């Protein structure tokens, strides 16, 4: 069995404790709230028992701050994916079981994809605001 390092997720937005097993949950999807501005719906997944938790979150700060924060989260997730991919290659080379490591890689990739979708939504909403050009400058 491959031990799962909690450090792989330290730079990703963490969610509430899993309602089933009490483990740490990670973002699986972020989508805008259909009726309320400045709120988003976050879906968190537990990598241990795959339980989903949905939470409505109020977006704080300026939209440009939110975009910069999301860019940082995407960069950190991409870095963690690279590290996990390298770990899987090393474990395979050593003839070890990589099942858990691959499952963790899948969770990381889903989290990054959710972050990218939300970042793109934030960027498109910035472009739609009057007085902002495509780069988001006033």
Beta strands, then each sheet from edge to edge (+ up, - down):
strand 1: 14-17
strand 2: 24-32
strand 3: 39-46
strand 4: 52-58
sheet 1: 1+ 2- 3+ 4-
end
